[in-house]
Amino acid sequence: MSKIRMNTEYRNKLYNRIKDVFEKEDTQERQGFFEARENFENQQTTAFELARQVVERSYPTEDVNTLQHFKKKYGDPCDVVAKDKCFYFAHSEDVDDEGEKKDTSSHFDFGLYGNLNGSEYGNGENGQHFAHAYYREELKEKGLNPDIIAQQSGKDNNPHKTKHIEANDKFLGRSHSSYSNENEIGLTKSYNQQFYLDVIGTSHCRSRAIACTKKEYEIFLAWREAKGNVIAKHQTWIDSLQKQFEQLKIGLKAYRYLSEGIELATELGIHVDEAELIKSNSTGLTIYNPSNLANLIKGMKNKNVSREDKIKARLLYEKQSVN
């Protein structure tokens, strides 16, 4: 029986099958990302409850109700209460070099695409990166690529990247208006709706600073750092996957027959039905022998290993060394 030659279709099928398994493996990087996301959610609950207390301390509910009553009675001249999810919090407990008190303030945005740099301007891609990572499973389920920003880290903007980012934002229902949330739909809208509070003044948060204590301010900073850590851990995980994917692509491209591609999958502990796909032969490069390539890729993984498995591996190593 003649061997089936490898072609682009078979390579893509094998690559996607193995890639899917890699993304679901319980590695340290993957676990780190999930833990960072869970920690952010916990800190988000704490930080927003504190924000509610701080905002209502500056804008008491009774005053808000009174002004809303006057708006109904007198119209636009009394339209001074607005819903907002981003706030400038400030404290004056720090001192400058001369020992004088100074104001310390920053912009904290509880929205899905909210900034992470303390300013309402110049957030770059951080807001999008967080939103895509936070709803990664939902985006993957729709056949979208939530990892595109991490995958393209350090590269110039390009049509491929832009296409995937825009598709993600569209699915999440992002509004592209800086000051209006009227166009928000879907997951972005449902996420943001949790964090609106009544404030008195203009509709733009930059025009007011809400007083808080230094301790409260530090809790807001810790929440924002936790949000940034979701991005950092997601980037670390995707970087580790990308290294494995690059080796996988090179190896599969080198194979001439489908049998070696299936052998590679088997060496990686992945079952592939030979009837579904088809195999490939090595070009003679030792590193891309299926067994060698499988060992190379396995060595890139920081998988969580039990104490018992570590002991077994050590005993096997010592036995092989003696032999």
C-alpha positions in Angstrom: 0.0 0.0 0.0 1.5 3.3 -1.1 2.0 6.1 1.4 -0.3 9.1 1.3 1.6 12.3 0.6 1.2 15.3 2.8 -0.5 18.3 1.5 -1.7 21.7 2.8 -5.1 20.4 3.8 -3.7 17.6 5.8 -1.1 19.8 7.4 -3.8 22.3 8.5 -6.0 19.5 9.9 -3.1 18.1 11.9 -2.0 21.5 13.0 -5.4 22.6 14.2 -6.0 19.3 16.0 -2.7 19.5 17.9 -3.1 23.2 18.5 -6.5 22.7 20.1 -5.0 20.1 22.5 -2.1 22.4 23.4 -4.5 25.3 24.2 -6.4 23.0 26.6 -3.4 21.5 28.4 -3.1 22.3 32.1 0.2 24.2 32.0 1.6 26.6 34.5 1.1 29.5 32.1 -2.5 28.6 31.4 -3.3 28.2 35.1 -1.6 31.5 35.8 -3.9 33.3 33.4 -7.0 31.7 34.8 -5.9 32.5 38.4 -5.1 36.1 37.4 -8.6 36.5 35.8 -10.3 35.1 38.9 -8.2 37.3 41.2 -9.2 40.3 39.1 -12.9 39.5 39.5 -12.5 39.2 43.3 -10.7 42.6 43.4 -13.2 44.1 41.1 -16.0 43.3 43.5 -14.1 44.9 46.4 -12.9 47.9 44.5 -16.3 48.8 43.0 -18.1 48.4 46.4 -15.5 50.8 47.8 -16.0 53.2 44.8 -19.8 53.2 45.5 -19.1 54.3 49.1 -16.6 57.0 48.0 -18.9 58.4 45.3 -22.0 58.4 47.5 -19.9 60.1 50.2 -19.3 63.0 47.8 -22.7 62.8 46.1 -25.2 61.7 48.8 -28.2 59.7 47.5 -30.6 62.3 49.0 -28.9 65.1 47.0 -29.1 63.0 43.8 -32.8 62.4 44.3 -33.5 66.0 45.0 -31.7 67.2 41.8 -33.4 64.5 39.8 -36.7 65.8 41.2 -35.8 69.4 40.1 -34.9 68.1 36.6 -38.4 66.6 36.2 -39.9 69.9 37.5 -37.7 72.5 35.7 -36.1 70.5 32.8 -32.6 70.9 31.3 -31.4 73.8 33.6 -31.3 71.2 36.4 -29.9 68.4 34.4 -26.7 67.9 36.5 -26.9 64.3 37.5 -25.3 61.7 35.2 -24.5 58.0 35.3 -20.8 57.1 35.0 -18.5 54.2 35.4 -15.2 56.0 35.4 -14.0 58.3 38.1 -11.0 60.6 39.1 -10.2 59.6 42.7 -7.8 61.9 44.6 -6.2 62.1 48.0 -3.9 64.8 49.6 -2.1 62.7 52.1 1.2 62.6 50.2 3.9 65.4 50.6 6.3 66.9 48.1 10.1 67.4 48.5 9.4 70.5 50.6 7.1 68.7 53.0 4.0 70.3 51.6 0.8 68.3 51.0 0.2 67.5 47.4 -2.8 66.0 45.5 -2.5 62.5 44.1 -5.1 61.6 41.6 -5.8 59.1 38.8 -8.5 58.0 36.5 -10.1 54.7 37.2 -12.4 53.2 34.6 -14.5 50.2 35.6 -15.7 49.6 32.0 -14.7 46.5 30.0 -12.5 48.5 27.7 -11.4 50.9 30.5 -7.8 52.2 30.6 -5.0 50.8 32.7 -2.7 53.8 32.6 -4.6 56.2 34.8 -5.7 58.5 31.9 -8.8 58.6 29.8 -6.5 59.1 26.8 -3.7 57.0 25.2 -4.7 53.5 26.5 -3.3 51.9 23.4 -4.4 48.3 22.9 -4.5 47.4 26.6 -8.3 47.9 26.9 -8.9 45.7 23.9 -6.4 43.1 25.1 -8.1 42.8 28.4 -11.6 42.6 26.9 -10.6 39.9 24.5 -8.7 37.9 27.2 -11.6 38.3 29.7 -14.1 36.9 27.3 -11.7 34.5 25.6 -14.0 31.4 25.8 -17.0 33.3 24.3 -14.9 34.6 21.4 -13.3 31.2 20.7 -16.8 29.6 20.7 -17.7 31.9 17.8 -14.7 31.0 15.8 -12.9 34.3 16.6 -9.3 34.9 17.7 -9.2 36.4 21.2 -5.4 36.0 21.3 -4.6 38.1 18.2 -3.1 41.1 20.2 -0.8 38.8 22.2 0.2 36.9 19.1 1.1 40.1 17.3 2.9 41.6 20.2 5.9 43.7 19.1 4.7 43.7 15.4 3.5 46.7 13.4 -0.2 47.0 12.7 -1.3 45.0 9.7 -4.6 44.0 8.0 -4.6 40.6 9.5 -4.4 41.9 13.0 -6.9 44.7 12.4 -9.4 42.2 10.9 -9.4 40.0 13.9 -9.5 42.9 16.5 -12.4 44.5 14.7 -14.3 41.1 14.6 -13.7 40.6 18.3 -14.9 44.1 19.2 -17.9 43.7 17.0 -19.0 40.5 18.7 -18.4 42.0 22.2 -20.5 45.0 21.2 -18.0 47.7 21.8 -18.9 51.4 21.2 -16.3 53.4 19.4 -17.5 56.7 21.0 -15.2 58.1 23.7 -18.1 59.8 25.6 -21.2 58.0 24.7 -22.2 54.4 25.6 -25.5 54.5 23.6 -24.0 52.2 20.9 -22.8 49.5 23.4 -24.6 46.2 23.0 -24.1 42.6 24.0 -21.4 41.6 26.4 -19.9 45.1 26.7 -23.2 46.6 27.6 -24.0 43.9 30.2 -20.5 44.1 31.7 -20.5 47.9 32.0 -24.1 48.2 33.3 -22.9 46.7 36.6 -20.6 49.7 37.3 -22.6 52.9 36.7 -23.1 55.3 39.6 -24.9 58.6 40.0 -22.6 61.6 40.0 -23.3 65.3 40.2 -21.7 67.6 37.7 -20.9 67.4 34.0 -21.0 64.2 32.1 -17.2 64.0 31.7 -15.3 62.5 34.6 -12.2 64.6 33.9 -14.0 67.7 35.1 -14.3 66.5 38.7 -12.1 64.8 41.3 -13.7 62.7 44.0 -11.9 62.8 47.4 -10.8 59.6 49.0 -8.3 58.5 51.6 -4.8 57.2 50.7 -5.8 53.7 51.8 -8.8 53.7 49.6 -6.7 55.1 46.7 -4.3 52.2 47.1 -7.1 49.7 46.9 -8.2 51.2 43.6 -4.5 51.0 42.4 -4.4 47.3 43.4 -7.6 46.6 41.5 -6.1 48.2 38.3 -2.9 46.3 38.7 -4.9 43.1 39.0 -6.6 44.0 35.7 -3.2 44.6 34.1 -2.0 41.3 35.4 -4.7 39.5 33.4 -3.1 40.9 30.3 0.4 40.0 31.5 -0.5 36.4 32.3 -2.4 36.0 29.1 0.6 37.3 27.1 2.9 34.8 28.9 0.6 31.9 28.1 0.2 32.8 24.5 4.0 33.4 24.1 4.6 29.9 25.4 2.0 28.5 23.0 3.4 30.4 20.0 6.8 28.9 20.5 5.3 25.4 20.4 3.2 26.3 17.4 6.2 27.6 15.4 8.1 24.3 15.9 4.9 22.4 15.0 4.5 24.4 11.8 8.1 23.9 10.8 8.0 20.1 11.5 4.7 19.6 9.6 6.0 21.5 6.7 9.0 19.3 6.5 7.0 16.0 6.4 6.3 14.5 3.0 3.9 11.8 4.1 0.9 11.9 6.4 2.0 8.9 8.5 4.8 10.9 10.2 2.3 13.7 11.0 0.1 11.1 12.7 3.1 9.6 14.4 4.0 13.1 15.7 0.6 13.5 17.2 0.8 10.0 18.8 4.2 10.9 20.3 2.6 14.0 21.8 -0.1 11.9 23.4 -2.8 13.0 20.9 -5.0 10.5 19.2 -5.6 11.2 15.5 -7.8 9.0 13.4 -5.7 7.9 10.4 -8.9 7.7 8.3 -9.6 11.4 9.0 -6.3 12.7 8.0 -3.2 11.4 6.2 0.6 11.2 7.0 4.0 12.6 6.1 7.6 11.5 5.9 10.7 13.3 7.2 13.0 15.3 4.9 15.9 13.8 6.7 16.3 16.5 9.3 16.9 14.7 12.5 15.1 17.3 14.7 11.9 16.8 12.8 11.8 13.0 13.2 8.4 12.7 14.9 9.8 11.3 18.1 12.5 14.0 18.3 10.1 16.8 17.5 7.5 15.6 20.0 10.2 15.6 22.7 11.3 19.1 21.7 7.8 20.5 22.0 7.1 18.6 25.2 10.2 20.2 26.7 8.7 23.7 26.1 5.7 22.9 28.3 5.6 23.9 32.0 3.0 21.3 32.8 1.8 20.8 36.4 3.3 17.5 37.6 2.3 15.7 40.8 5.0 14.8 43.4 4.4 11.1 42.6 5.1 11.6 38.9 8.3 13.6 39.7 9.6 10.7 41.8 8.8 8.1 39.1 10.5 10.3 36.5 13.6 10.6 38.7 13.8 6.9 39.4 13.5 6.1 35.7 16.2 8.6 34.9 18.6 7.1 37.5 17.8 3.6 36.2 18.6 4.6 32.6 21.8 6.3 33.7 23.0 3.1 35.4 22.2 1.1 32.3 
